[in-house]
Amino acid sequence: MDCMMYDNNGLATYTMSKALEAYEEGYAVYIAHPLDEDPDDRLFSAEEIMEADGHLFIIKEVVLADE
C-alpha cells in the first residue's frame, strides 16, 4: 500500500498519487500537518492536491449528515 504512518495517533498518511486516486473516488483529502498544532487543511480539487506534491495527505470518508 502507498502509505506511511506518523504521530502517535496512528493516522495513515498517503502520497500525492494515492490522494488523487481517493479524491477521484469521492473521498475527502487533507494536507497533513503532523508537527504543527494547526488542523489539517482540506483540499477541494485535484489541482490543489497536485500543488501540494511533496507533502503527505490524509484521506477520510465523506460522511453526509442526515437532514
C-alpha positions as CSV (number, residue, x, y, z in Angstrom):
1,M,0.0,0.0,0.0
2,D,1.1,3.5,-0.7
3,C,1.0,4.9,2.8
4,M,3.2,6.0,5.7
5,M,2.4,6.3,9.4
6,Y,3.1,9.4,11.5
7,D,2.3,10.6,15.0
8,N,1.2,8.5,17.9
9,N,-2.4,8.8,17.0
10,G,-1.9,6.1,14.3
11,L,-3.1,8.2,11.4
12,A,-2.2,6.9,8.0
13,T,-0.7,9.4,5.5
14,Y,-0.5,9.0,1.8
15,T,1.4,10.2,-1.2
16,M,0.0,12.5,-3.8
17,S,-0.8,9.7,-6.3
18,K,-2.9,7.9,-3.7
19,A,-4.6,11.2,-2.6
20,L,-5.5,11.9,-6.2
21,E,-7.0,8.4,-6.6
22,A,-9.0,8.8,-3.4
23,Y,-10.2,12.3,-4.4
24,E,-11.5,10.9,-7.7
25,E,-13.3,8.2,-5.8
26,G,-15.1,10.8,-3.7
27,Y,-13.0,10.8,-0.5
28,A,-12.1,14.0,1.4
29,V,-8.4,14.7,1.1
30,Y,-6.4,16.8,3.6
31,I,-2.8,18.0,3.6
32,A,-1.2,16.7,6.8
33,H,0.4,19.0,9.4
34,P,2.0,16.3,11.6
35,L,4.3,18.6,13.5
36,D,2.0,21.6,13.8
37,E,-0.8,22.2,16.2
38,D,-2.7,23.6,13.2
39,P,-5.6,21.5,11.9
40,D,-5.1,19.6,8.7
41,D,-6.3,21.6,5.7
42,R,-8.9,20.1,3.3
43,L,-8.1,20.2,-0.4
44,F,-11.1,20.7,-2.7
45,S,-9.6,19.9,-6.2
46,A,-7.2,17.7,-8.0
47,E,-5.2,20.9,-8.8
48,E,-4.8,21.7,-5.1
49,I,-3.6,18.2,-4.4
50,M,-1.1,18.4,-7.3
51,E,0.2,21.8,-6.0
52,A,0.8,20.2,-2.6
53,D,3.1,17.5,-4.1
54,G,5.9,16.6,-1.6
55,H,3.6,16.8,1.4
56,L,1.7,13.8,2.9
57,F,-2.1,13.6,2.8
58,I,-4.8,12.2,5.0
59,I,-7.8,10.6,3.3
60,K,-11.2,10.4,5.0
61,E,-14.5,9.1,4.0
62,V,-17.1,11.8,3.3
63,V,-20.0,11.4,5.7
64,L,-23.1,13.4,4.9
65,A,-25.3,14.4,7.8
66,D,-29.0,13.5,7.5
67,E,-31.2,16.5,7.2
